[in-house]
Amino acid sequence: MKQTILFKNKIYKIDIGFIIILVIMGLTSLFAIYNASNLIKTGTGTSYMIRQAMWYIIGFFAMMFFCSFSNDFIYKYIKKAYYFLLVTLVYLLFSRILYLTIHHTLPLAPVINGAISWFTIPFASFQPSEFIKIVLIVMIAQIIAKHQDTYPDANFKTDLQLLIEIAKVLIPPLILIVLQPDTGLCIIICFNIFIMLVCSGIRRGYIIGIFTLLGIVIVSFLFLYYKEPDLLASLISSYRVQRIDAWLDPESNILGSSNQLYTSLLSLGSAGLFGFGSQANIISIPEAQTDFIFAAFGQCFGFLGTIYIVLLCLILDLYLCKIAYNIVQKRDRFVVLGVIGMLLYQQLQNIGMIVGLLPITGITLPLISYGGSSILSYFIAFSFVMNSSPVSKKTFTIGRKKQKKNTTLSYS
């Protein structure tokens, strides 16, 4: 449904269905954090809930702010954002090098959970990698759209040129993020780009080549894991090998590496159909407000609670698919497809790791887990979705004379 809002001297046309879904996601997030209060080890559930509400409010304002610009205007300046974020990632890398050599970090770039991925300032923190994944989606959407316009009858040679152009933009931030280290976010970015490439109509041979390369990596990993575990530990660190051990055998080290998976499986398995009730604390769950919010919600409200979360995520994904299907401009469609890929991977990875289908990683459940940078980055991405949605095209009416403040609503 299309809604037109006249506020002061500007007219906004927004996708009211999309807004309603985001509001429900926000209320669900606050409710989930509230019910995880007794499971949170540091801080209080109320403080997390208040900060999450603040980030949602900031996110909505940021979305409306970016909606006040056309997508063409944002595309024009997206490279500046890319280079700015690259500089911040380089700064974080130097901080990590300093920490590894003399055990000191650069100002505003401390070690958090073994990684240097954040800028911390009083009362807030900023994770550049969360924002550069949005910038990469936009830039690569531009590259793909331009390539399709330039080569309407593409062949293997022109598709190779496309891959090279994408690699030039993609590889520098990926290397910097891996060195933080934050492998999970790199996988998210690669998955987004892969979805965009598949939808771009690139030659099937390249897609098969990517799958073949992925298969070789998986087979090599399994060979080293079972035959040469010491060599594998030297290549990817013993900590990551322990994560694989915990995934394959959750009861192998209940008090150590497999504690997170074991407790999440135990909390979900024992909660039954309806759960243990609001703010239940029957089984201790680590990181209940972030990575394991799904398990905490399941402990409180059982199978029905988890089904509600899954359905809510599915509704958001399907609504975005509907928007992407109806978009005419290729560049905007690829941006929305990248956002869908980003959401879908994080949802599958987070829920999959909690139920034991995938290894534990530090990936949160989008828009449900607590996290300021994640919410703000998603809402910035959603501003592209709003601007691109066929039912939310925006215009402006700017008067020369001062007018009385007024707000009018109209529906069509």
Helices and strands as residue ranges (DSSP letters): E 2-7, E 10-15, H 16-35, G 37-39, H 45-67, H 71-102, E 119-121, E 124-126, H 128-150, H 156-178, H 183-199, H 204-227, H 229-236, H 238-248, H 259-271, H 293-326, H 330-354, H 372-388, E 407-411
